């Protein structure tokens, strides 16, 4: 077909090149084909928010969050060789989850009724790294386990043997016979040829002498930073007159009493237990499981089941005198005990008021100041009805 179109008789329109793709819509009303700007604006906004969130999340917030931690069946952690007892109920020890928080986690923590925040310096003092804090807590756990075994066995009438490694020099008195000869961390292992196991041995062997008397000391001095390697030497000192600065700042003098001039404590003490007891504390740190470890050991070594079929949780430190000490995170531990379905929770006397406030009517709170208080509670338990 001819592309020319007649306009009038005798008039011919010039040839026009027709685009095969033309749809017949005039350019003035055809869509422009521009991409909308709002998706880019939204995407930029989201990206900016993401970057801002990342920056805020990395901000240093000097707080730890304390939240309810796992509840553990104590019998899963303790194995008394030869024990064949069967527990009808359950003994549980409580933990707190401790986490250094970022800004978002801090905000979440302060609105969560089961979580508390604590300034970093209250948990990890300045100059202490996270790894050092972890090791300190593991060391506290080890001491807690030893105390638990000792208290449980002595309460049951077992003989326990102590073996000391000497008297550790903790400090030197200025101007004394020891100054310039002995050093802090020296260990006195003998006095005049007589062995010293504990600091009290050294005090007894040196005591009763007069100024001007001499004393021969056999000393182990550490040669490495970990205090595990020692060099041994003997030194003879001439005692000076007794002179000490008391806690209130007053000075006590006794010219008739001789003094070496050292402050002593036990270097280390190993305890030999007559019963083979293994406590696997896994990666849990801190001393607050001591009370429940002690109760579980007693329970495994006695024919009667202390629990009498009840589910009982507890927390508290234990020292070698059987006294129960305060712990941190009592509120979180109470919440954890409730969630675990415990009927009663044993708490240190100094934590009792806070524990009762957190417990409400959801669990029975038992105040214990000593291991005897705890055992008296178990003796008072009713036997559940079948």
C-alpha positions as CSV (number, residue, x, y, z in Angstrom):
1,X,0.0,0.0,0.0
2,X,1.3,3.5,-0.8
3,X,2.2,5.4,2.3
4,X,1.2,8.7,0.7
5,X,-2.2,10.2,1.6
6,X,-4.2,12.5,-0.5
7,X,-5.1,15.8,1.2
8,X,-6.8,17.5,-1.7
9,X,-7.1,17.0,-5.4
10,X,-3.7,17.5,-7.0
11,X,-1.9,17.7,-3.6
12,X,0.4,14.9,-2.5
13,X,1.7,14.6,1.1
14,X,5.5,13.9,1.3
15,X,6.6,10.4,2.2
16,X,6.6,9.8,6.0
17,X,8.5,7.0,7.7
18,X,6.1,5.1,9.9
19,X,7.6,3.3,13.0
20,X,6.3,-0.2,12.9
21,X,6.1,-0.3,16.7
22,X,4.0,2.8,17.0
23,X,0.7,2.1,18.8
24,X,-1.1,5.0,17.4
25,X,-1.1,6.9,20.7
26,X,0.2,10.4,20.4
27,X,3.4,11.0,22.4
28,X,1.8,13.8,24.4
29,X,-0.5,11.3,26.1
30,X,1.7,8.2,26.2
31,X,3.0,7.2,29.7
32,X,6.5,8.6,30.4
33,X,7.9,5.3,31.7
34,X,9.7,6.9,34.7
35,X,10.3,4.7,37.7
36,X,8.6,5.9,41.0
37,X,11.0,7.4,43.6
38,X,9.3,6.2,46.7
39,X,10.8,2.6,46.7
40,X,14.3,4.2,46.7
41,X,13.4,6.6,49.5
42,X,12.0,3.7,51.5
43,X,15.0,1.5,50.8
44,X,17.4,4.4,51.8
45,X,15.4,4.9,55.0
46,X,15.5,1.3,55.9
47,X,19.3,1.1,55.1
48,X,19.9,4.2,57.3
49,X,17.9,2.6,60.1
50,X,19.8,-0.6,59.8
51,X,23.1,1.2,59.9
52,X,21.9,3.2,62.9
53,X,20.8,0.0,64.7
54,X,24.1,-1.6,64.1
55,X,25.9,1.4,65.5
56,X,23.6,1.5,68.6
57,X,24.0,-2.2,69.1
58,X,27.8,-1.8,69.3
59,X,27.6,1.1,71.8
60,X,29.3,0.3,75.1
61,X,26.7,0.0,77.8
62,X,28.3,-0.5,81.2
63,X,25.7,-3.0,82.5
64,X,25.1,-6.6,83.0
65,X,21.7,-8.3,82.8
66,X,20.7,-10.9,85.4
67,X,18.0,-13.3,84.3
68,X,16.7,-16.6,85.6
69,X,19.1,-19.4,84.7
70,X,18.8,-23.1,84.3
71,X,17.5,-25.2,87.2
72,X,19.6,-28.3,87.8
73,X,18.9,-31.6,89.4
74,X,21.7,-31.9,92.0
75,X,21.9,-35.7,91.8
76,X,23.1,-35.3,88.2
77,X,26.2,-33.5,89.4
78,X,27.2,-35.7,92.4
79,X,28.3,-39.3,92.5
80,X,29.0,-40.9,95.9
81,X,30.9,-44.2,95.3
82,X,28.9,-47.1,96.7
83,X,25.7,-45.1,97.0
84,X,22.6,-47.1,96.2
85,X,19.9,-44.8,97.6
86,X,16.9,-43.9,95.6
87,X,15.4,-40.4,95.8
88,X,11.6,-40.2,95.8
89,X,11.6,-36.4,95.3
90,X,14.0,-34.0,93.7
91,X,16.7,-31.6,95.0
92,X,17.5,-28.7,92.6
93,X,20.1,-25.9,92.7
94,X,19.4,-22.6,91.0
95,X,21.5,-20.4,88.7
96,X,21.5,-16.9,87.3
97,X,22.3,-16.1,83.6
98,X,24.7,-13.2,83.5
99,X,25.2,-11.3,80.3
100,X,27.0,-8.0,79.4
101,X,24.3,-6.2,77.4
102,X,24.2,-3.8,74.4
103,X,21.9,-0.8,74.2
104,X,18.9,-2.8,72.8
105,X,19.4,-5.6,75.4
106,X,19.6,-3.0,78.2
107,X,16.3,-1.5,77.1
108,X,14.7,-4.9,76.9
109,X,16.0,-5.8,80.4
110,X,14.7,-2.8,82.2
111,X,11.1,-3.5,81.0
112,X,11.3,-7.2,81.9
113,X,10.1,-7.8,85.4
114,X,12.2,-11.0,85.7
115,X,15.4,-9.3,84.7
116,X,17.6,-6.9,86.7
117,X,20.5,-4.8,85.4
118,X,23.6,-4.1,87.4
119,X,26.5,-1.7,86.8
120,X,29.4,-3.4,85.2
121,X,31.8,-2.5,88.1
122,X,29.5,-4.4,90.5
123,X,30.0,-7.6,88.5
124,X,33.4,-7.1,86.8
125,X,35.6,-4.5,88.5
126,X,37.8,-2.2,86.4
127,X,40.9,-4.0,85.3
128,X,39.3,-7.5,85.4
129,X,38.7,-9.1,82.0
130,X,35.8,-11.4,81.2
131,X,38.1,-14.4,81.2
132,X,39.5,-13.5,84.6
133,X,36.0,-13.1,86.0
134,X,35.1,-16.5,84.6
135,X,38.2,-18.1,86.2
136,X,37.4,-16.4,89.5
137,X,33.9,-17.9,89.5
138,X,35.3,-21.4,88.6
139,X,37.7,-21.1,91.5
140,X,34.9,-20.2,93.8
141,X,32.9,-23.2,92.6
142,X,35.9,-25.5,93.4
143,X,36.1,-24.1,97.0
144,X,32.4,-24.5,97.3
145,X,32.5,-28.1,96.3
146,X,35.3,-28.9,98.8
147,X,33.4,-27.1,101.6
148,X,30.2,-29.1,100.7
149,X,32.0,-32.4,101.0
150,X,33.7,-31.4,104.2
151,X,30.5,-30.2,105.9
152,X,28.4,-33.2,104.7
153,X,31.0,-35.8,105.9
154,X,31.7,-34.1,109.3
155,X,28.0,-33.7,110.0
156,X,27.7,-37.5,109.4
157,X,30.5,-38.3,111.8
158,X,33.3,-39.1,109.3
159,X,36.9,-38.4,110.1
160,X,38.5,-35.8,107.7
161,X,42.3,-35.2,107.5
162,X,43.9,-31.9,106.7
163,X,47.3,-31.6,105.1
164,X,48.9,-28.1,104.9
165,X,51.9,-27.0,102.9
166,X,53.3,-24.3,105.1
167,X,52.7,-20.7,106.4
168,X,52.4,-18.1,103.6
169,X,54.0,-14.7,104.2
170,X,51.2,-12.3,103.4
171,X,52.9,-9.1,104.6
172,X,56.1,-7.8,106.2
173,X,56.1,-5.4,109.1
174,X,58.3,-2.3,108.5
175,X,61.4,-2.2,110.6
176,X,61.1,-5.8,111.7
177,X,63.6,-8.7,111.6
178,X,61.9,-10.1,108.5
179,X,62.2,-6.9,106.5
180,X,64.9,-7.2,103.8
181,X,65.1,-11.0,104.3
182,X,61.7,-12.5,103.8
183,X,59.3,-11.5,101.0
184,X,55.6,-11.7,100.4
185,X,54.6,-15.1,99.0
186,X,57.4,-16.8,100.8
187,X,56.3,-20.0,102.5
188,X,57.7,-21.0,105.9
189,X,57.9,-24.8,105.9
190,X,60.0,-25.4,109.1
191,X,61.0,-23.5,112.3
192,X,64.2,-24.7,114.0
193,X,63.9,-27.9,112.0
194,X,60.3,-28.6,113.1
195,X,57.8,-28.9,110.2
196,X,55.2,-26.3,109.6
197,X,51.9,-27.3,107.9
198,X,49.7,-24.4,108.9
199,X,50.2,-20.7,109.9
200,X,49.2,-21.6,113.5
201,X,52.2,-24.1,113.6
202,X,54.6,-21.2,112.8
203,X,53.0,-18.9,115.4
204,X,53.2,-21.6,118.1
205,X,56.8,-22.5,117.3
206,X,58.0,-18.9,117.2
207,X,55.8,-17.6,120.1
208,X,57.1,-17.2,123.6
209,X,60.6,-16.0,122.6
210,X,62.2,-12.7,123.7
211,X,63.8,-9.9,121.7
212,X,67.4,-10.9,120.8
213,X,66.6,-14.6,120.5
214,X,67.3,-16.2,117.1
215,X,65.1,-18.5,115.1
216,X,66.0,-20.6,112.0
217,X,63.4,-20.7,109.2
218,X,63.3,-23.0,106.2
219,X,61.6,-21.1,103.4
220,X,60.2,-21.9,100.0
221,X,60.3,-18.9,97.6
222,X,58.3,-19.0,94.4
223,X,60.4,-18.7,91.2
224,X,57.5,-18.2,88.7
225,X,54.4,-16.0,88.5
226,X,52.0,-18.8,89.1
227,X,53.7,-19.7,92.4
228,X,54.1,-23.4,91.5
229,X,57.9,-23.6,91.3
230,X,60.0,-22.8,94.4
231,X,63.6,-22.5,95.6
232,X,64.3,-23.4,99.2
233,X,66.7,-21.7,101.5
234,X,67.4,-21.4,105.3
235,X,67.7,-18.1,107.1
236,X,68.4,-17.2,110.8
237,X,66.7,-14.1,112.1
238,X,67.2,-12.2,115.4
239,X,63.9,-11.3,116.9
240,X,63.0,-7.7,117.6
241,X,60.6,-6.3,120.1
242,X,56.9,-6.7,119.4
243,X,55.3,-3.8,117.7
244,X,52.0,-3.8,115.8
245,X,49.6,-1.3,114.3
246,X,46.0,-2.2,115.2
247,X,42.9,-1.8,112.9
248,X,42.0,1.4,114.6
249,X,45.4,2.9,113.9
250,X,46.8,2.6,117.5
251,X,50.2,1.0,118.0
252,X,50.7,-1.9,120.4
253,X,54.2,-2.4,121.8
254,X,55.7,-5.1,124.1
255,X,59.4,-4.9,124.7
256,X,59.5,-8.2,126.4
257,X,58.0,-10.1,123.5
258,X,60.0,-11.2,120.5
259,X,58.7,-10.8,116.9
260,X,59.8,-11.9,113.4
261,X,57.5,-9.3,111.8
262,X,55.4,-11.3,109.3
263,X,51.7,-11.6,108.6
264,X,50.8,-15.3,107.9
265,X,48.1,-17.4,106.5
266,X,47.8,-21.0,105.3
267,X,49.7,-21.5,102.1
268,X,47.4,-24.3,100.9
269,X,45.4,-27.0,102.5
270,X,44.5,-30.4,101.1
271,X,41.7,-32.3,102.6
272,X,41.7,-36.1,102.6
273,X,38.1,-37.4,102.6
274,X,37.3,-41.0,103.7
275,X,34.5,-41.3,101.1
276,X,35.0,-41.0,97.4
277,X,32.8,-38.2,96.2
278,X,32.8,-36.8,92.7
279,X,31.2,-33.4,91.9
280,X,31.1,-32.5,88.2
281,X,30.1,-28.9,88.2
282,X,30.6,-28.7,84.4
283,X,31.0,-25.1,83.3
284,X,29.0,-23.5,86.2
285,X,30.9,-21.0,88.3
286,X,30.3,-19.3,91.6
287,X,29.9,-20.5,95.2
288,X,26.1,-20.5,95.5
289,X,25.4,-24.2,94.9
290,X,27.3,-25.1,98.1
291,X,24.2,-25.5,100.3
292,X,22.4,-27.9,97.8
293,X,25.6,-29.9,97.1
294,X,25.9,-30.5,100.9
295,X,22.3,-31.6,101.2
296,X,22.6,-33.9,98.2
297,X,25.8,-35.6,99.6
298,X,24.1,-36.1,103.0
299,X,21.0,-37.5,101.2
300,X,23.1,-40.0,99.2
301,X,24.9,-41.2,102.4
302,X,21.8,-41.7,104.5
303,X,19.2,-44.5,104.1
304,X,16.2,-42.1,104.4
305,X,15.3,-39.9,101.5
306,X,15.5,-36.3,102.8
307,X,13.0,-35.0,100.2
308,X,10.2,-37.4,101.2
309,X,8.9,-37.1,97.7
310,X,8.9,-33.3,97.4
311,X,10.5,-31.1,94.8
312,X,12.8,-28.7,96.6
313,X,15.1,-26.0,95.2
314,X,17.7,-24.0,97.0
315,X,20.6,-21.7,96.8
316,X,23.3,-20.4,99.2
317,X,27.0,-20.6,99.9
318,X,28.5,-22.9,102.5
319,X,31.6,-22.5,104.6
320,X,33.5,-25.1,106.5
321,X,31.6,-24.2,109.7
322,X,28.3,-25.1,108.0
323,X,27.1,-21.5,107.8
324,X,25.0,-20.5,104.8
325,X,26.0,-17.3,103.1
326,X,24.3,-14.7,100.9
327,X,24.1,-15.0,97.2
328,X,23.3,-12.6,94.3
329,X,20.3,-12.7,91.9
330,X,17.9,-14.0,94.5
331,X,14.9,-12.7,92.6
332,X,15.9,-14.4,89.4
333,X,16.5,-17.7,91.3
334,X,13.0,-17.5,92.9
335,X,11.4,-17.1,89.4
336,X,13.4,-20.0,88.1
337,X,12.3,-22.2,91.0
338,X,8.7,-21.4,90.4
339,X,9.0,-22.1,86.7
340,X,10.6,-25.5,87.5
341,X,7.6,-26.5,89.7
342,X,9.5,-26.6,93.0
343,X,7.3,-26.7,96.1
344,X,9.8,-25.0,98.4
345,X,13.0,-23.0,98.0
346,X,15.8,-22.8,100.5
347,X,17.4,-19.3,100.7
348,X,20.1,-17.7,103.0
349,X,18.7,-15.8,105.9
350,X,20.2,-12.5,104.6
351,X,18.3,-13.0,101.3
352,X,15.0,-14.0,102.8
353,X,13.1,-10.8,102.7
354,X,13.8,-10.2,99.0
355,X,13.0,-13.9,98.2
356,X,9.6,-13.7,99.9
357,X,8.8,-10.5,98.0
358,X,9.6,-12.2,94.7
359,X,7.9,-15.5,95.6
360,X,4.5,-14.1,96.5
361,X,2.1,-17.1,97.0
362,X,3.7,-19.2,94.3
363,X,6.3,-21.1,96.4
364,X,7.2,-21.7,100.0
365,X,10.4,-19.9,101.0
366,X,12.5,-21.4,103.8
367,X,15.1,-19.3,105.6
368,X,18.3,-21.1,106.5
369,X,21.4,-19.7,108.3
370,X,23.2,-23.0,108.8
371,X,23.2,-26.5,107.5
372,X,21.4,-27.5,110.7
373,X,18.5,-25.2,109.8
374,X,18.2,-26.9,106.4
375,X,18.3,-30.4,107.8
376,X,15.6,-29.4,110.4
377,X,13.4,-28.3,107.6
378,X,13.7,-31.6,105.8
379,X,12.9,-33.5,109.0
380,X,9.7,-31.4,109.2
381,X,8.5,-32.3,105.7
382,X,5.2,-34.3,105.5
383,X,5.1,-37.4,103.4
384,X,3.1,-36.7,100.3
385,X,-0.2,-38.6,100.1
386,X,-0.4,-41.4,97.5
